[in-house]
């Protein structure tokens, strides 16, 4: 009995080394939090950062366990796989939707509403005059997505296919960028859930239509990732492109400005200013183009108000302070009804 007790005590005091275990070793929770917050920025160091064993054994990663998929491979295949699964589910819904009375063809579901406006702009450009209220004008839609449609059309010869292909590719890459961004800020499990919720959220059907949201999300995620690594030129260019895709891309100016401010305080270098200087040029460039084309610098806002907003106000530059003040005081209110 004494020998057996000694053997048990010895086994308890001398556990097998981590290298000899078939499963990955567990880190203490506190240590894992520190690793997540202080994860090195280089790709090589990030690839070797240790993760909790239970995270690597989620059902989504099991198919790759025997293949020893690299961390870099997971960061691409997992978000792309989730996005592909969400698109497949949407196509199943579409098959049933097409059988409904009066459903029409697939174009009614995939190339409708804003899709038609983007394709029209790609074909004819922006008119020199706006449609009077309550009519709708092309000027309400930003130019970068139609430019991409026009370029791709010269290669494949179909306007609708060009718009859908850009949306699908950009949206898939956006999920990869979002996965990388959330993983950098939190952990792999949160990144997986973030991508899954984004792909299966009710409004995510627009990632399979000729809409510009997927392209804008891609540029936004790339911008934020670049800010984390102090890649100021890349962050600024990505923010500029986002602002040329959709008006809400303009908000990327603020993280660019804040990150640049912190970096200047830390390094005493003015290089970070590249990002906030470039960020608003996308939307400003479009507005200057509209000024030259129509004579109205705010033609985009005017077109939005006339065709899609309320009819009790007309936008003008003199009302801009009132609109901004109203938004800051009541951010959830409809500005068209203030």
C-alpha positions, 0 to 999 in steps of 0.5 A, spaced: 500 500 500 505 504 501 508 503 494 502 504 491 500 511 495 507 513 493 506 512 486 499 515 486 503 521 489 508 521 484 504 521 478 500 527 481 506 531 482 509 529 476 504 530 470 505 528 463 508 534 459 504 538 454 508 535 448 506 528 450 498 529 450 494 527 444 490 534 446 492 541 446 494 544 453 489 548 456 492 555 458 489 558 465 483 563 463 487 569 465 493 567 461 489 566 455 485 573 456 492 576 456 494 573 450 488 575 446 489 582 448 497 582 447 497 578 441 503 580 436 501 583 430 505 579 425 502 574 421 507 569 423 506 570 431 499 570 430 499 564 427 503 561 433 498 564 438 495 558 443 488 558 443 483 554 448 482 546 446 475 547 447 475 553 442 479 548 437 474 543 438 467 546 436 463 542 431 465 547 425 472 546 426 472 538 426 472 537 419 479 540 419 482 537 425 485 531 421 488 535 416 491 540 420 488 546 417 493 552 419 490 558 423 491 562 416 487 557 412 481 557 418 481 565 418 479 564 410 475 558 410 471 558 416 468 565 414 467 563 406 464 557 408 459 560 413 457 565 407 456 560 402 452 556 407 448 562 408 447 563 400 445 556 399 440 557 404 437 563 401 437 560 394 433 554 397 428 560 400 428 563 393 426 556 389 420 556 394 418 564 393 418 563 385 413 558 386 408 563 389 403 566 385 405 572 381 412 571 383 415 573 377 422 571 375 429 571 379 430 578 376 425 580 381 428 578 387 436 579 385 436 585 380 430 589 383 429 596 387 436 599 388 440 594 383 436 597 377 438 604 379 446 602 380 445 598 373 442 604 370 448 609 372 453 604 370 449 604 363 448 611 362 452 615 368 448 621 372 443 626 368 445 633 368 438 635 372 435 632 378 427 629 377 423 634 381 419 632 387 416 627 388 420 623 383 427 619 384 433 621 381 440 617 380 444 622 384 441 619 390 446 613 389 454 613 389 458 612 383 464 606 385 459 600 385 456 602 378 463 603 376 465 596 377 459 594 374 461 597 368 468 595 368 466 588 369 460 588 364 466 589 358 469 582 360 462 578 361 457 582 357 451 582 362 449 588 366 445 584 372 451 578 372 456 583 373 452 587 379 451 580 382 458 577 381 461 584 384 456 583 390 457 576 392 465 576 391 465 583 395 461 580 401 464 574 401 471 577 402 468 582 407 466 576 411 473 574 411 475 581 413 470 581 419 472 575 421 480 577 422 478 584 425 473 581 431 478 575 432 484 580 433 479 584 438 476 578 441 477 571 440 476 566 434 469 563 437 467 570 437 469 572 430 465 565 428 459 567 431 459 575 428 460 572 421 454 567 422 450 572 425 452 577 419 450 572 414 444 569 417 441 576 419 434 577 416 437 583 411 443 579 409 439 577 403 442 584 400 449 580 399 445 576 394 442 582 390 445 588 386 446 592 392 453 596 394 453 594 402 457 588 401 462 592 398 462 598 403 463 593 409 469 590 405 472 597 405 470 598 412 473 592 415 479 593 411 480 600 414 479 598 421 484 592 420 489 597 417 488 602 423 490 596 428 497 595 424 498 602 423 498 602 416 495 609 415 495 609 407 491 603 406 486 605 412 485 612 408 485 609 401 480 603 404 476 609 407 476 613 401 473 607 397 468 606 402 465 613 402 465 612 394 460 606 395 455 609 400 454 615 404 455 612 411 462 610 409 464 617 411 463 615 418 470 611 417 473 618 418 472 618 425 476 612 427 481 614 422 482 621 426 482 618 433 487 612 431 491 618 428 491 622 434 493 617 439 499 614 434 501 622 433 501 622 441 505 616 441 510 616 436 511 624 435 510 622 427 505 626 423 505 620 418 498 617 421 495 624 418 495 620 412 489 616 414 484 622 416 486 626 410 484 621 405 478 618 408 473 623 406 475 624 399 471 619 397 464 622 398 467 629 397 469 627 390 462 625 389 459 631 391 464 636 387 463 631 381 455 633 382 457 640 383 460 640 376 455 636 373 448 639 376 450 645 379 448 643 386 453 640 391 448 637 395 445 634 389 445 627 392 442 629 399 437 633 395 435 627 390 434 623 397 430 627 400 425 628 394 425 621 392 425 617 398 424 622 404 419 626 407 416 632 403 415 637 409 422 639 408 427 641 402 434 640 404 439 646 403 446 648 406 443 653 410 439 647 414 445 643 415 446 646 422 439 644 424 439 637 421 446 636 425 443 639 431 437 635 431 441 628 429 445 629 435 439 631 440 435 625 437 439 620 433 433 615 433 428 620 430 427 620 422 430 627 420 425 627 414 420 629 419 423 634 424 
